[in-house]
Amino acid sequence: MTTGLQTLATDGLDIAALDDGSAAEMLHWHSAANLPDADQTVLLWVRYEDGETDWAAGWWDGEAWRLCESGGACSGRVLHWAEPAGPAC
Protein backbone atom coordinates (compact mmCIF):
# COMPACT_ATOMS: atom_id res chain seq x y z
CA MET A 1 0.00 0.00 0.00
CA THR A 2 1.31 3.43 -0.95
CA THR A 3 1.39 6.06 1.79
CA GLY A 4 0.31 9.65 1.33
CA LEU A 5 3.90 10.89 1.58
CA GLN A 6 5.06 8.36 -1.03
CA THR A 7 2.35 9.62 -3.38
CA LEU A 8 3.38 13.23 -2.80
CA ALA A 9 7.04 12.32 -3.45
CA THR A 10 6.03 10.64 -6.71
CA ASP A 11 4.22 13.86 -7.61
CA GLY A 12 7.44 15.85 -7.03
CA LEU A 13 7.31 16.98 -3.38
CA ASP A 14 10.77 17.05 -1.77
CA ILE A 15 9.84 15.02 1.31
CA ALA A 16 13.45 15.13 2.56
CA ALA A 17 12.87 18.85 3.25
CA LEU A 18 9.95 18.11 5.60
CA ASP A 19 10.48 17.97 9.35
CA ASP A 20 10.50 14.60 11.12
CA GLY A 21 6.92 15.04 12.34
CA SER A 22 5.45 15.50 8.86
CA ALA A 23 2.76 13.10 7.76
CA ALA A 24 0.28 12.92 4.92
CA GLU A 25 -2.84 10.88 4.53
CA MET A 26 -4.75 10.19 1.34
CA LEU A 27 -8.45 10.83 1.83
CA HIS A 28 -11.24 9.05 0.01
CA TRP A 29 -14.02 11.58 -0.61
CA HIS A 30 -17.53 10.13 -0.74
CA SER A 31 -20.47 11.78 -2.46
CA ALA A 32 -22.89 13.31 0.04
CA ALA A 33 -25.57 11.20 -1.67
CA ASN A 34 -23.98 8.23 0.16
CA LEU A 35 -24.36 9.19 3.80
CA PRO A 36 -21.97 8.09 6.56
CA ASP A 37 -23.25 6.32 9.64
CA ALA A 38 -25.27 8.69 11.80
CA ASP A 39 -23.21 10.50 14.46
CA GLN A 40 -19.88 9.52 12.83
CA THR A 41 -17.51 12.54 12.78
CA VAL A 42 -16.17 13.19 9.28
CA LEU A 43 -14.63 15.95 7.16
CA LEU A 44 -17.14 17.80 5.02
CA TRP A 45 -16.60 19.60 1.71
CA VAL A 46 -19.22 22.36 1.68
CA ARG A 47 -20.47 24.85 -0.94
CA TYR A 48 -21.96 27.99 0.61
CA GLU A 49 -24.63 30.28 -0.83
CA ASP A 50 -22.00 32.78 -2.03
CA GLY A 51 -20.42 30.01 -4.16
CA GLU A 52 -17.37 29.60 -1.93
CA THR A 53 -16.29 26.09 -0.93
CA ASP A 54 -14.42 25.01 2.18
CA TRP A 55 -14.00 22.03 4.45
CA ALA A 56 -15.41 21.62 7.95
CA ALA A 57 -15.61 18.89 10.56
CA GLY A 58 -19.09 17.59 11.16
CA TRP A 59 -21.51 14.68 11.17
CA TRP A 60 -24.82 13.48 9.74
CA ASP A 61 -27.34 13.31 12.59
CA GLY A 62 -29.85 11.20 10.66
CA GLU A 63 -31.74 14.26 9.37
CA ALA A 64 -29.22 17.08 8.79
CA TRP A 65 -25.49 17.79 8.56
CA ARG A 66 -24.11 19.27 11.79
CA LEU A 67 -20.86 21.16 12.42
CA CYS A 68 -18.46 20.12 15.17
CA GLU A 69 -17.52 23.71 16.01
CA SER A 70 -21.06 24.65 17.04
CA GLY A 71 -23.30 21.58 16.90
CA GLY A 72 -25.54 23.67 14.68
CA ALA A 73 -26.80 22.78 11.23
CA CYS A 74 -24.41 23.31 8.32
CA SER A 75 -25.46 26.49 6.47
CA GLY A 76 -24.08 25.31 3.13
CA ARG A 77 -24.63 22.32 0.87
CA VAL A 78 -22.42 19.35 1.77
CA LEU A 79 -21.01 17.97 -1.49
CA HIS A 80 -18.65 15.29 -0.16
CA TRP A 81 -17.40 13.77 3.06
CA ALA A 82 -14.24 11.89 4.08
CA GLU A 83 -13.24 9.77 7.05
CA PRO A 84 -9.60 10.47 7.97
CA ALA A 85 -7.80 7.75 9.88
CA GLY A 86 -5.38 10.12 11.63
CA PRO A 87 -1.74 9.66 12.63
CA ALA A 88 -2.37 6.63 14.85
CA CYS A 89 -2.84 4.32 11.84
MARGU-5031 format. One record per atom (N, C-alpha, C, O): residue number from 0; residue in one letter; atom name; x, y, z. Coordinates in nm, 4 decimals, decimal comma. Example, Ala and Ser with C-alpha at 12.3 -4.5 7.8 and 13.67 -1.06 7.14 Angstrom:
BEGIN
+-------+------+--------+----------+----------+----------+
: vexse : bapa : drenmi :       px :       py :       pz :
+-------+------+--------+----------+----------+----------+
:     0 :    a :      N :   1,3190 :  -0,5690 :   0,7800 :
:     0 :    a :     CA :   1,2300 :  -0,4500 :   0,7800 :
:     0 :    a :      C :   1,3200 :  -0,3300 :   0,7800 :
:     0 :    a :      O :   1,4236 :  -0,3319 :   0,8465 :
:     1 :    s :      N :   1,2850 :  -0,2250 :   0,7080 :
:     1 :    s :     CA :   1,3670 :  -0,1060 :   0,7140 :
:     1 :    s :      C :   1,2900 :   0,0030 :   0,7870 :
:     1 :    s :      O :   1,3409 :   0,1138 :   0,8039 :
+-------+------+--------+----------+----------+----------+
***
This chain:
BEGIN
+-------+------+--------+----------+----------+----------+
: vexse : bapa : drenmi :       px :       py :       pz :
+-------+------+--------+----------+----------+----------+
:     0 :    m :      N :   0,0842 :  -0,1176 :   0,0000 :
:     0 :    m :     CA :   0,0000 :   0,0000 :   0,0000 :
:     0 :    m :      C :   0,0887 :   0,1239 :   0,0000 :
:     0 :    m :      O :   0,1855 :   0,1317 :   0,0756 :
:     1 :    t :      N :   0,0557 :   0,2192 :  -0,0840 :
:     1 :    t :     CA :   0,1308 :   0,3430 :  -0,0949 :
:     1 :    t :      C :   0,0819 :   0,4421 :   0,0099 :
:     1 :    t :      O :  -0,0385 :   0,4602 :   0,0283 :
:     2 :    t :      N :   0,1776 :   0,5067 :   0,0789 :
:     2 :    t :     CA :   0,1394 :   0,6062 :   0,1787 :
:     2 :    t :      C :   0,1166 :   0,7405 :   0,1120 :
:     2 :    t :      O :   0,1547 :   0,7611 :  -0,0032 :
:     3 :    g :      N :   0,0545 :   0,8312 :   0,1848 :
:     3 :    g :     CA :   0,0311 :   0,9655 :   0,1335 :
:     3 :    g :      C :   0,1603 :   1,0371 :   0,0992 :
:     3 :    g :      O :   0,1692 :   1,1033 :  -0,0042 :
:     4 :    l :      N :   0,2620 :   1,0244 :   0,1863 :
:     4 :    l :     CA :   0,3900 :   1,0894 :   0,1581 :
:     4 :    l :      C :   0,4570 :   1,0293 :   0,0357 :
:     4 :    l :      O :   0,5180 :   1,1026 :  -0,0422 :
:     5 :    q :      N :   0,4477 :   0,8985 :   0,0161 :
:     5 :    q :     CA :   0,5057 :   0,8364 :  -0,1026 :
:     5 :    q :      C :   0,4385 :   0,8899 :  -0,2289 :
:     5 :    q :      O :   0,5052 :   0,9152 :  -0,3292 :
:     6 :    t :      N :   0,3074 :   0,9068 :  -0,2237 :
:     6 :    t :     CA :   0,2353 :   0,9615 :  -0,3384 :
:     6 :    t :      C :   0,2789 :   1,1045 :  -0,3663 :
:     6 :    t :      O :   0,2992 :   1,1417 :  -0,4819 :
:     7 :    l :      N :   0,2937 :   1,1850 :  -0,2614 :
:     7 :    l :     CA :   0,3382 :   1,3230 :  -0,2802 :
:     7 :    l :      C :   0,4803 :   1,3284 :  -0,3361 :
:     7 :    l :      O :   0,5110 :   1,4141 :  -0,4190 :
:     8 :    a :      N :   0,5670 :   1,2375 :  -0,2914 :
:     8 :    a :     CA :   0,7036 :   1,2317 :  -0,3447 :
:     8 :    a :      C :   0,7015 :   1,1959 :  -0,4924 :
:     8 :    a :      O :   0,7761 :   1,2539 :  -0,5712 :
:     9 :    t :      N :   0,6173 :   1,1012 :  -0,5306 :
:     9 :    t :     CA :   0,6032 :   1,0640 :  -0,6714 :
:     9 :    t :      C :   0,5556 :   1,1831 :  -0,7542 :
:     9 :    t :      O :   0,5930 :   1,1981 :  -0,8705 :
:    10 :    d :      N :   0,4727 :   1,2674 :  -0,6926 :
:    10 :    d :     CA :   0,4219 :   1,3863 :  -0,7613 :
:    10 :    d :      C :   0,5204 :   1,5029 :  -0,7588 :
:    10 :    d :      O :   0,4903 :   1,6100 :  -0,8117 :
:    11 :    g :      N :   0,6388 :   1,4835 :  -0,6975 :
:    11 :    g :     CA :   0,7438 :   1,5852 :  -0,7034 :
:    11 :    g :      C :   0,7719 :   1,6608 :  -0,5754 :
:    11 :    g :      O :   0,8576 :   1,7491 :  -0,5759 :
:    12 :    l :      N :   0,7035 :   1,6305 :  -0,4645 :
:    12 :    l :     CA :   0,7313 :   1,6984 :  -0,3383 :
:    12 :    l :      C :   0,8633 :   1,6492 :  -0,2820 :
:    12 :    l :      O :   0,8871 :   1,5285 :  -0,2770 :
:    13 :    d :      N :   0,9496 :   1,7410 :  -0,2395 :
:    13 :    d :     CA :   1,0769 :   1,7047 :  -0,1772 :
:    13 :    d :      C :   1,0502 :   1,6687 :  -0,0314 :
:    13 :    d :      O :   1,0567 :   1,7547 :   0,0564 :
:    14 :    i :      N :   1,0203 :   1,5419 :  -0,0059 :
:    14 :    i :     CA :   0,9841 :   1,5020 :   0,1308 :
:    14 :    i :      C :   1,1039 :   1,5043 :   0,2244 :
:    14 :    i :      O :   1,0859 :   1,5066 :   0,3462 :
:    15 :    a :      N :   1,2263 :   1,5038 :   0,1708 :
:    15 :    a :     CA :   1,3451 :   1,5128 :   0,2561 :
:    15 :    a :      C :   1,3502 :   1,6496 :   0,3251 :
:    15 :    a :      O :   1,4125 :   1,6628 :   0,4304 :
:    16 :    a :      N :   1,2862 :   1,7502 :   0,2679 :
:    16 :    a :     CA :   1,2866 :   1,8846 :   0,3251 :
:    16 :    a :      C :   1,1846 :   1,9005 :   0,4383 :
:    16 :    a :      O :   1,1870 :   2,0010 :   0,5094 :
:    17 :    l :      N :   1,0964 :   1,8041 :   0,4556 :
:    17 :    l :     CA :   0,9953 :   1,8115 :   0,5603 :
:    17 :    l :      C :   1,0558 :   1,7776 :   0,6951 :
:    17 :    l :      O :   1,1535 :   1,7031 :   0,7028 :
:    18 :    d :      N :   0,9975 :   1,8325 :   0,8024 :
:    18 :    d :     CA :   1,0479 :   1,7972 :   0,9352 :
:    18 :    d :      C :   1,0093 :   1,6540 :   0,9699 :
:    18 :    d :      O :   0,9256 :   1,5934 :   0,9031 :
:    19 :    d :      N :   1,0710 :   1,6006 :   1,0748 :
:    19 :    d :     CA :   1,0499 :   1,4605 :   1,1118 :
:    19 :    d :      C :   0,9063 :   1,4283 :   1,1505 :
:    19 :    d :      O :   0,8661 :   1,3122 :   1,1439 :
:    20 :    g :      N :   0,8282 :   1,5279 :   1,1907 :
:    20 :    g :     CA :   0,6916 :   1,5039 :   1,2336 :
:    20 :    g :      C :   0,5899 :   1,5121 :   1,1202 :
:    20 :    g :      O :   0,4698 :   1,4987 :   1,1437 :
:    21 :    s :      N :   0,6371 :   1,5340 :   0,9976 :
:    21 :    s :     CA :   0,5450 :   1,5496 :   0,8858 :
:    21 :    s :      C :   0,4780 :   1,4177 :   0,8513 :
:    21 :    s :      O :   0,5399 :   1,3113 :   0,8549 :
:    22 :    a :      N :   0,3519 :   1,4271 :   0,8183 :
:    22 :    a :     CA :   0,2759 :   1,3102 :   0,7759 :
:    22 :    a :      C :   0,1732 :   1,3553 :   0,6730 :
:    22 :    a :      O :   0,1328 :   1,4716 :   0,6707 :
:    23 :    a :      N :   0,1323 :   1,2643 :   0,5898 :
:    23 :    a :     CA :   0,0279 :   1,2918 :   0,4919 :
:    23 :    a :      C :  -0,0621 :   1,1703 :   0,4852 :
:    23 :    a :      O :  -0,0173 :   1,0566 :   0,5002 :
:    24 :    e :      N :  -0,1869 :   1,1957 :   0,4629 :
:    24 :    e :     CA :  -0,2840 :   1,0882 :   0,4527 :
:    24 :    e :      C :  -0,3687 :   1,1113 :   0,3288 :
:    24 :    e :      O :  -0,4163 :   1,2224 :   0,3055 :
:    25 :    m :      N :  -0,3871 :   1,0087 :   0,2506 :
:    25 :    m :     CA :  -0,4746 :   1,0188 :   0,1339 :
:    25 :    m :      C :  -0,6188 :   0,9994 :   0,1817 :
:    25 :    m :      O :  -0,6496 :   0,9031 :   0,2518 :
:    26 :    l :      N :  -0,7051 :   1,0909 :   0,1433 :
:    26 :    l :     CA :  -0,8451 :   1,0826 :   0,1826 :
:    26 :    l :      C :  -0,9286 :   1,0306 :   0,0666 :
:    26 :    l :      O :  -0,9035 :   1,0628 :  -0,0495 :
:    27 :    h :      N :  -1,0265 :   0,9510 :   0,0997 :
:    27 :    h :     CA :  -1,1240 :   0,9053 :   0,0008 :
:    27 :    h :      C :  -1,2494 :   0,9874 :   0,0243 :
:    27 :    h :      O :  -1,3146 :   0,9739 :   0,1279 :
:    28 :    w :      N :  -1,2837 :   1,0734 :  -0,0727 :
:    28 :    w :     CA :  -1,4017 :   1,1584 :  -0,0610 :
:    28 :    w :      C :  -1,5227 :   1,0852 :  -0,1166 :
:    28 :    w :      O :  -1,5207 :   1,0360 :  -0,2294 :
:    29 :    h :      N :  -1,6277 :   1,0787 :  -0,0365 :
:    29 :    h :     CA :  -1,7529 :   1,0128 :  -0,0741 :
:    29 :    h :      C :  -1,8550 :   1,1192 :  -0,1127 :
:    29 :    h :      O :  -1,8577 :   1,2273 :  -0,0538 :
:    30 :    s :      N :  -1,9375 :   1,0893 :  -0,2098 :
:    30 :    s :     CA :  -2,0469 :   1,1784 :  -0,2456 :
:    30 :    s :      C :  -2,1421 :   1,1908 :  -0,1268 :
:    30 :    s :      O :  -2,1675 :   1,0931 :  -0,0563 :
:    31 :    a :      N :  -2,1941 :   1,3107 :  -0,1052 :
:    31 :    a :     CA :  -2,2893 :   1,3308 :   0,0041 :
:    31 :    a :      C :  -2,4190 :   1,2535 :  -0,0186 :
:    31 :    a :      O :  -2,4998 :   1,2393 :   0,0732 :
:    32 :    a :      N :  -2,4390 :   1,2038 :  -0,1404 :
:    32 :    a :     CA :  -2,5566 :   1,1202 :  -0,1667 :
:    32 :    a :      C :  -2,5456 :   0,9866 :  -0,0928 :
:    32 :    a :      O :  -2,6469 :   0,9225 :  -0,0649 :
:    33 :    n :      N :  -2,4236 :   0,9450 :  -0,0612 :
:    33 :    n :     CA :  -2,3979 :   0,8226 :   0,0158 :
:    33 :    n :      C :  -2,3602 :   0,8646 :   0,1570 :
:    33 :    n :      O :  -2,2444 :   0,8966 :   0,1837 :
:    34 :    l :      N :  -2,4554 :   0,8644 :   0,2456 :
:    34 :    l :     CA :  -2,4362 :   0,9188 :   0,3799 :
:    34 :    l :      C :  -2,3513 :   0,8292 :   0,4683 :
:    34 :    l :      O :  -2,3576 :   0,7068 :   0,4569 :
:    35 :    p :      N :  -2,2706 :   0,8901 :   0,5578 :
:    35 :    p :     CA :  -2,1973 :   0,8094 :   0,6561 :
:    35 :    p :      C :  -2,2927 :   0,7604 :   0,7641 :
:    35 :    p :      O :  -2,4087 :   0,8013 :   0,7684 :
:    36 :    d :      N :  -2,2442 :   0,6742 :   0,8498 :
:    36 :    d :     CA :  -2,3249 :   0,6319 :   0,9645 :
:    36 :    d :      C :  -2,3626 :   0,7552 :   1,0458 :
:    36 :    d :      O :  -2,2822 :   0,8472 :   1,0604 :
:    37 :    a :      N :  -2,4828 :   0,7572 :   1,0977 :
:    37 :    a :     CA :  -2,5273 :   0,8692 :   1,1802 :
:    37 :    a :      C :  -2,4340 :   0,8867 :   1,2997 :
:    37 :    a :      O :  -2,3906 :   0,7890 :   1,3607 :
:    38 :    d :      N :  -2,4042 :   1,0100 :   1,3317 :
:    38 :    d :     CA :  -2,3213 :   1,0496 :   1,4457 :
:    38 :    d :      C :  -2,1729 :   1,0154 :   1,4295 :
:    38 :    d :      O :  -2,0981 :   1,0227 :   1,5270 :
:    39 :    q :      N :  -2,1288 :   0,9787 :   1,3105 :
:    39 :    q :     CA :  -1,9875 :   0,9524 :   1,2825 :
:    39 :    q :      C :  -1,9227 :   1,0850 :   1,2415 :
:    39 :    q :      O :  -1,9675 :   1,1476 :   1,1454 :
:    40 :    t :      N :  -1,8188 :   1,1285 :   1,3120 :
:    40 :    t :     CA :  -1,7511 :   1,2536 :   1,2784 :
:    40 :    t :      C :  -1,6678 :   1,2346 :   1,1529 :
:    40 :    t :      O :  -1,5899 :   1,1398 :   1,1425 :
:    41 :    v :      N :  -1,6849 :   1,3266 :   1,0564 :
:    41 :    v :     CA :  -1,6167 :   1,3192 :   0,9280 :
:    41 :    v :      C :  -1,5745 :   1,4603 :   0,8849 :
:    41 :    v :      O :  -1,6162 :   1,5594 :   0,9448 :
:    42 :    l :      N :  -1,4917 :   1,4679 :   0,7808 :
:    42 :    l :     CA :  -1,4625 :   1,5952 :   0,7163 :
:    42 :    l :      C :  -1,5693 :   1,6199 :   0,6102 :
:    42 :    l :      O :  -1,6106 :   1,5275 :   0,5402 :
:    43 :    l :      N :  -1,6130 :   1,7433 :   0,5987 :
:    43 :    l :     CA :  -1,7145 :   1,7802 :   0,5019 :
:    43 :    l :      C :  -1,6545 :   1,8752 :   0,3989 :
:    43 :    l :      O :  -1,5735 :   1,9608 :   0,4346 :
:    44 :    w :      N :  -1,6920 :   1,8622 :   0,2736 :
:    44 :    w :     CA :  -1,6603 :   1,9604 :   0,1715 :
:    44 :    w :      C :  -1,7920 :   2,0309 :   0,1390 :
:    44 :    w :      O :  -1,8867 :   1,9692 :   0,0902 :
:    45 :    v :      N :  -1,7959 :   2,1615 :   0,1671 :
:    45 :    v :     CA :  -1,9218 :   2,2358 :   0,1680 :
:    45 :    v :      C :  -1,9184 :   2,3495 :   0,0654 :
:    45 :    v :      O :  -1,8175 :   2,4189 :   0,0525 :
:    46 :    r :      N :  -2,0288 :   2,3680 :  -0,0073 :
:    46 :    r :     CA :  -2,0470 :   2,4853 :  -0,0939 :
:    46 :    r :      C :  -2,1502 :   2,5756 :  -0,0271 :
:    46 :    r :      O :  -2,2616 :   2,5334 :   0,0039 :
:    47 :    y :      N :  -2,1099 :   2,7019 :  -0,0054 :
:    47 :    y :     CA :  -2,1963 :   2,7988 :   0,0612 :
:    47 :    y :      C :  -2,2750 :   2,8800 :  -0,0412 :
:    47 :    y :      O :  -2,2452 :   2,8755 :  -0,1605 :
:    48 :    e :      N :  -2,3742 :   2,9531 :   0,0048 :
:    48 :    e :     CA :  -2,4633 :   3,0285 :  -0,0834 :
:    48 :    e :      C :  -2,3898 :   3,1277 :  -0,1711 :
:    48 :    e :      O :  -2,4350 :   3,1567 :  -0,2819 :
:    49 :    d :      N :  -2,2754 :   3,1816 :  -0,1237 :
:    49 :    d :     CA :  -2,1998 :   3,2780 :  -0,2032 :
:    49 :    d :      C :  -2,1117 :   3,2106 :  -0,3088 :
:    49 :    d :      O :  -2,0378 :   3,2779 :  -0,3807 :
:    50 :    g :      N :  -2,1199 :   3,0764 :  -0,3178 :
:    50 :    g :     CA :  -2,0423 :   3,0012 :  -0,4157 :
:    50 :    g :      C :  -1,9076 :   2,9531 :  -0,3656 :
:    50 :    g :      O :  -1,8430 :   2,8713 :  -0,4310 :
:    51 :    e :      N :  -1,8643 :   3,0023 :  -0,2511 :
:    51 :    e :     CA :  -1,7368 :   2,9596 :  -0,1929 :
:    51 :    e :      C :  -1,7474 :   2,8158 :  -0,1437 :
:    51 :    e :      O :  -1,8544 :   2,7705 :  -0,1029 :
:    52 :    t :      N :  -1,6349 :   2,7448 :  -0,1481 :
:    52 :    t :     CA :  -1,6286 :   2,6091 :  -0,0933 :
:    52 :    t :      C :  -1,5205 :   2,6043 :   0,0125 :
:    52 :    t :      O :  -1,4223 :   2,6782 :   0,0058 :
:    53 :    d :      N :  -1,5388 :   2,5179 :   0,1093 :
:    53 :    d :     CA :  -1,4422 :   2,5013 :   0,2177 :
:    53 :    d :      C :  -1,4725 :   2,3698 :   0,2880 :
:    53 :    d :      O :  -1,5788 :   2,3108 :   0,2690 :
:    54 :    w :      N :  -1,3788 :   2,3251 :   0,3684 :
:    54 :    w :     CA :  -1,4002 :   2,2030 :   0,4452 :
:    54 :    w :      C :  -1,4385 :   2,2403 :   0,5879 :
:    54 :    w :      O :  -1,4102 :   2,3506 :   0,6347 :
:    55 :    a :      N :  -1,5027 :   2,1473 :   0,6551 :
:    55 :    a :     CA :  -1,5409 :   2,1621 :   0,7953 :
:    55 :    a :      C :  -1,5493 :   2,0228 :   0,8556 :
:    55 :    a :      O :  -1,5646 :   1,9240 :   0,7837 :
:    56 :    a :      N :  -1,5393 :   2,0154 :   0,9859 :
:    56 :    a :     CA :  -1,5608 :   1,8888 :   1,0561 :
:    56 :    a :      C :  -1,7068 :   1,8838 :   1,0980 :
:    56 :    a :      O :  -1,7619 :   1,9827 :   1,1464 :
:    57 :    g :      N :  -1,7688 :   1,7688 :   1,0794 :
:    57 :    g :     CA :  -1,9092 :   1,7586 :   1,1159 :
:    57 :    g :      C :  -1,9588 :   1,6156 :   1,1153 :
:    57 :    g :      O :  -1,8800 :   1,5211 :   1,1128 :
:    58 :    w :      N :  -2,0901 :   1,6007 :   1,1176 :
:    58 :    w :     CA :  -2,1508 :   1,4683 :   1,1169 :
:    58 :    w :      C :  -2,2930 :   1,4765 :   1,0613 :
:    58 :    w :      O :  -2,3544 :   1,5831 :   1,0597 :
:    59 :    w :      N :  -2,3433 :   1,3633 :   1,0164 :
:    59 :    w :     CA :  -2,4817 :   1,3480 :   0,9738 :
:    59 :    w :      C :  -2,5583 :   1,2980 :   1,0947 :
:    59 :    w :      O :  -2,5241 :   1,1937 :   1,1504 :
:    60 :    d :      N :  -2,6621 :   1,3708 :   1,1367 :
:    60 :    d :     CA :  -2,7342 :   1,3307 :   1,2585 :
:    60 :    d :      C :  -2,8558 :   1,2425 :   1,2301 :
:    60 :    d :      O :  -2,9345 :   1,2133 :   1,3202 :
:    61 :    g :      N :  -2,8706 :   1,2005 :   1,1043 :
:    61 :    g :     CA :  -2,9853 :   1,1201 :   1,0656 :
:    61 :    g :      C :  -3,0892 :   1,2022 :   0,9903 :
:    61 :    g :      O :  -3,1742 :   1,1473 :   0,9202 :
:    62 :    e :      N :  -3,0814 :   1,3363 :   1,0058 :
:    62 :    e :     CA :  -3,1743 :   1,4264 :   0,9368 :
:    62 :    e :      C :  -3,1041 :   1,5447 :   0,8710 :
:    62 :    e :      O :  -3,1505 :   1,5956 :   0,7690 :
:    63 :    a :      N :  -2,9920 :   1,5888 :   0,9293 :
:    63 :    a :     CA :  -2,9219 :   1,7078 :   0,8786 :
:    63 :    a :      C :  -2,7730 :   1,6956 :   0,9073 :
:    63 :    a :      O :  -2,7315 :   1,6223 :   0,9970 :
:    64 :    w :      N :  -2,6924 :   1,7693 :   0,8290 :
:    64 :    w :     CA :  -2,5494 :   1,7790 :   0,8556 :
:    64 :    w :      C :  -2,5271 :   1,8787 :   0,9681 :
:    64 :    w :      O :  -2,5856 :   1,9870 :   0,9677 :
:    65 :    r :      N :  -2,4431 :   1,8430 :   1,0641 :
:    65 :    r :     CA :  -2,4112 :   1,9274 :   1,1791 :
:    65 :    r :      C :  -2,2619 :   1,9593 :   1,1784 :
:    65 :    r :      O :  -2,1812 :   1,8811 :   1,1280 :
:    66 :    l :      N :  -2,2257 :   2,0745 :   1,2347 :
:    66 :    l :     CA :  -2,0859 :   2,1159 :   1,2424 :
:    66 :    l :      C :  -2,0300 :   2,0916 :   1,3812 :
:    66 :    l :      O :  -2,0960 :   2,1202 :   1,4811 :
:    67 :    c :      N :  -1,9084 :   2,0390 :   1,3877 :
:    67 :    c :     CA :  -1,8455 :   2,0116 :   1,5167 :
:    67 :    c :      C :  -1,8207 :   2,1382 :   1,5972 :
:    67 :    c :      O :  -1,8318 :   2,1368 :   1,7197 :
:    68 :    e :      N :  -1,7870 :   2,2482 :   1,5293 :
:    68 :    e :     CA :  -1,7520 :   2,3705 :   1,6009 :
:    68 :    e :      C :  -1,8681 :   2,4277 :   1,6816 :
:    68 :    e :      O :  -1,8459 :   2,4918 :   1,7843 :
:    69 :    s :      N :  -1,9923 :   2,4053 :   1,6362 :
:    69 :    s :     CA :  -2,1064 :   2,4655 :   1,7045 :
:    69 :    s :      C :  -2,2164 :   2,3655 :   1,7413 :
:    69 :    s :      O :  -2,2969 :   2,3913 :   1,8307 :
:    70 :    g :      N :  -2,2193 :   2,2523 :   1,6724 :
:    70 :    g :     CA :  -2,3299 :   2,1583 :   1,6896 :
:    70 :    g :      C :  -2,4520 :   2,1992 :   1,6092 :
:    70 :    g :      O :  -2,5511 :   2,1264 :   1,6028 :
:    71 :    g :      N :  -2,4436 :   2,3171 :   1,5476 :
:    71 :    g :     CA :  -2,5545 :   2,3672 :   1,4675 :
:    71 :    g :      C :  -2,5564 :   2,3064 :   1,3290 :
:    71 :    g :      O :  -2,4614 :   2,2403 :   1,2870 :
:    72 :    a :      N :  -2,6654 :   2,3293 :   1,2589 :
:    72 :    a :     CA :  -2,6797 :   2,2783 :   1,1226 :
:    72 :    a :      C :  -2,5820 :   2,3489 :   1,0297 :
:    72 :    a :      O :  -2,5540 :   2,4676 :   1,0465 :
:    73 :    c :      N :  -2,5310 :   2,2763 :   0,9328 :
:    73 :    c :     CA :  -2,4414 :   2,3311 :   0,8317 :
:    73 :    c :      C :  -2,5218 :   2,4261 :   0,7429 :
:    73 :    c :      O :  -2,6278 :   2,3892 :   0,6922 :
:    74 :    s :      N :  -2,4714 :   2,5487 :   0,7241 :
:    74 :    s :     CA :  -2,5461 :   2,6486 :   0,6465 :
:    74 :    s :      C :  -2,5243 :   2,6365 :   0,4959 :
:    74 :    s :      O :  -2,5910 :   2,7043 :   0,4177 :
:    75 :    g :      N :  -2,4319 :   2,5510 :   0,4555 :
:    75 :    g :     CA :  -2,4077 :   2,5306 :   0,3132 :
:    75 :    g :      C :  -2,4538 :   2,3931 :   0,2687 :
:    75 :    g :      O :  -2,5116 :   2,3169 :   0,3462 :
:    76 :    r :      N :  -2,4271 :   2,3631 :   0,1429 :
:    76 :    r :     CA :  -2,4631 :   2,2322 :   0,0869 :
:    76 :    r :      C :  -2,3412 :   2,1410 :   0,0943 :
:    76 :    r :      O :  -2,2383 :   2,1704 :   0,0335 :
:    77 :    v :      N :  -2,3515 :   2,0320 :   0,1670 :
:    77 :    v :     CA :  -2,2421 :   1,9354 :   0,1766 :
:    77 :    v :      C :  -2,2361 :   1,8581 :   0,0451 :
:    77 :    v :      O :  -2,3333 :   1,7942 :   0,0047 :
:    78 :    l :      N :  -2,1206 :   1,8648 :  -0,0208 :
:    78 :    l :     CA :  -2,1011 :   1,7968 :  -0,1488 :
:    78 :    l :      C :  -2,0365 :   1,6602 :  -0,1318 :
:    78 :    l :      O :  -2,0724 :   1,5644 :  -0,2003 :
:    79 :    h :      N :  -1,9404 :   1,6521 :  -0,0395 :
:    79 :    h :     CA :  -1,8655 :   1,5287 :  -0,0159 :
:    79 :    h :      C :  -1,8271 :   1,5199 :   0,1309 :
:    79 :    h :      O :  -1,8293 :   1,6192 :   0,2036 :
:    80 :    w :      N :  -1,7921 :   1,3999 :   0,1725 :
:    80 :    w :     CA :  -1,7403 :   1,3773 :   0,3063 :
:    80 :    w :      C :  -1,6284 :   1,2745 :   0,3011 :
:    80 :    w :      O :  -1,6238 :   1,1903 :   0,2115 :
:    81 :    a :      N :  -1,5371 :   1,2827 :   0,3998 :
:    81 :    a :     CA :  -1,4243 :   1,1886 :   0,4075 :
:    81 :    a :      C :  -1,4046 :   1,1484 :   0,5532 :
:    81 :    a :      O :  -1,4373 :   1,2231 :   0,6454 :
:    82 :    e :      N :  -1,3509 :   1,0298 :   0,5710 :
:    82 :    e :     CA :  -1,3243 :   0,9772 :   0,7052 :
:    82 :    e :      C :  -1,1740 :   0,9598 :   0,7231 :
:    82 :    e :      O :  -1,1200 :   0,8548 :   0,6880 :
:    83 :    p :      N :  -1,1047 :   1,0613 :   0,7772 :
:    83 :    p :     CA :  -0,9605 :   1,0467 :   0,7965 :
:    83 :    p :      C :  -0,9293 :   0,9469 :   0,9062 :
:    83 :    p :      O :  -1,0024 :   0,9366 :   1,0047 :
:    84 :    a :      N :  -0,8201 :   0,8732 :   0,8888 :
:    84 :    a :     CA :  -0,7795 :   0,7749 :   0,9885 :
:    84 :    a :      C :  -0,6954 :   0,8385 :   1,0977 :
:    84 :    a :      O :  -0,6966 :   0,7914 :   1,2115 :
:    85 :    g :      N :  -0,6224 :   0,9444 :   1,0657 :
:    85 :    g :     CA :  -0,5383 :   1,0122 :   1,1635 :
:    85 :    g :      C :  -0,4016 :   0,9485 :   1,1758 :
:    85 :    g :      O :  -0,3755 :   0,8449 :   1,1147 :
:    86 :    p :      N :  -0,3129 :   1,0100 :   1,2550 :
:    86 :    p :     CA :  -0,1738 :   0,9658 :   1,2628 :
:    86 :    p :      C :  -0,1537 :   0,8345 :   1,3381 :
:    86 :    p :      O :  -0,0448 :   0,7775 :   1,3321 :
:    87 :    a :      N :  -0,2533 :   0,7856 :   1,4074 :
:    87 :    a :     CA :  -0,2368 :   0,6628 :   1,4848 :
:    87 :    a :      C :  -0,2359 :   0,5370 :   1,3977 :
:    87 :    a :      O :  -0,2007 :   0,4291 :   1,4453 :
:    88 :    c :      N :  -0,2738 :   0,5502 :   1,2722 :
:    88 :    c :     CA :  -0,2836 :   0,4324 :   1,1843 :
:    88 :    c :      C :  -0,1475 :   0,3904 :   1,1324 :
:    88 :    c :      O :  -0,1372 :   0,2934 :   1,0573 :
+-------+------+--------+----------+----------+----------+
***
